[in-house]
Amino acid sequence: MKKLSTSYKLLFVLILAIAVYACGPKSSDESGDSTYIDTIEGASFKALLDDSRVNVSDFEGKVVLVDFWETWCVPCLQAMPTFQQVMEEYPDQFVVLAVSPGWSDTPEDIVKFRDEYEYPFVFVIDDTEVATKLEITGIPYKVFIGPDGEYISTELGAGGHQREYTKIVGIIEEAFGTAKSN
């Protein structure tokens, strides 16, 4: 049996490290990058069924989860029931802006998905290349905006129901206190 050269071993370790890093949830604090913050706080997207605009700022007064996703992304789809649960528990305090970056999904794919699953999210198309401007390289990619319209945090990846639920509820409770709306 041939032994792998040191170069191949190092390449294998590097690829393995990248894969492990890319698959787990990541939080990042982009607060030092004013271009990133300006881009997401001022983001505008195309409404799913017409040419109207949906802006992140339209939801001021609520915690906004700007969720970049596509219909083929299994971790994206697994997180959606959690997002729906939080929206149902905090209807006056939380909204999900489900953004298709259009990497492979068409608007028709998004309409079909929305109609089949009936999630209460605001589905939009990234026609202004926000994902490119934010340098998004993987999904699910979630950006949280506070009720004051200001950036809170970013996360790449999914962490399962309990972790996602705890994180989102924590953000809501920090922004509004502990009382749920009924």
C-alpha positions, -999 to 999 in steps of 0.1 A, spaced: 0 0 0 14 34 -10 18 61 17 4 95 11 28 123 7 30 149 34 14 174 9 -16 152 4 -20 147 41 -19 184 48 -44 190 20 -67 163 34 -65 179 69 -72 213 55 -102 201 35 -115 183 66 -111 214 88 -129 235 62 -158 210 61 -161 209 99 -161 247 100 -187 251 73 -212 225 86 -216 239 121 -235 270 132 -214 301 133 -221 334 149 -202 364 138 -202 400 150 -200 422 119 -205 453 141 -171 467 132 -180 467 95 -201 497 87 -206 486 51 -221 453 62 -244 469 87 -255 496 63 -262 470 36 -284 448 58 -302 475 77 -310 492 44 -317 460 24 -346 460 0 -360 430 -18 -385 422 -45 -419 409 -33 -426 374 -44 -456 380 -66 -453 415 -79 -428 443 -84 -433 459 -50 -404 464 -26 -401 448 8 -375 466 30 -360 454 63 -370 488 77 -407 480 70 -407 458 101 -394 484 126 -409 476 160 -402 438 156 -372 416 158 -365 407 121 -349 375 111 -335 379 76 -331 343 66 -312 336 34 -323 301 22 -332 280 -8 -357 251 -13 -330 224 -16 -312 234 16 -321 207 42 -308 227 73 -328 257 60 -360 237 58 -354 220 92 -353 254 109 -385 267 94 -409 250 118 -389 266 147 -392 300 131 -429 295 126 -433 285 163 -416 316 174 -437 338 151 -469 322 165 -457 327 201 -445 363 195 -467 376 166 -463 413 176 -426 411 182 -410 388 156 -411 383 118 -392 362 94 -381 377 61 -374 346 40 -349 357 13 -341 336 -17 -307 346 -31 -317 331 -64 -286 308 -66 -307 280 -81 -343 286 -71 -366 305 -94 -395 327 -82 -418 298 -93 -399 274 -70 -404 298 -41 -442 302 -48 -446 265 -51 -428 260 -18 -447 287 0 -481 274 -12 -472 238 -2 -460 246 33 -479 277 41 -453 292 65 -463 327 77 -430 343 65 -426 372 42 -411 355 11 -389 378 -11 -363 376 -39 -328 391 -35 -329 411 -68 -304 437 -54 -277 412 -47 -277 417 -9 -262 382 -5 -233 391 -27 -227 424 -9 -227 406 24 -203 381 10 -226 352 19 -209 319 9 -233 294 25 -268 289 38 -287 290 60 -275 325 67 -294 344 93 -292 381 102 -310 395 132 -323 431 132 -336 446 164 -370 464 167 -351 497 165 -340 487 130 -304 481 141 -282 451 134 -279 425 162 -260 395 149 -253 371 121 -252 333 120 -242 308 94 -256 273 97 -283 256 118 -282 244 153 -313 223 157 -347 232 171 -338 239 207 -308 259 200 -326 280 173 -356 285 195 -335 295 225 -314 320 205 -344 337 189 -365 339 221 -335 352 239 -331 380 213 -368 388 215 -368 388 253 -337 410 255 -354 435 231 -388 435 247 -386 419 281 -402 385 289 -439 391 282 -453 372 252 -481 387 231 -513 367 229 
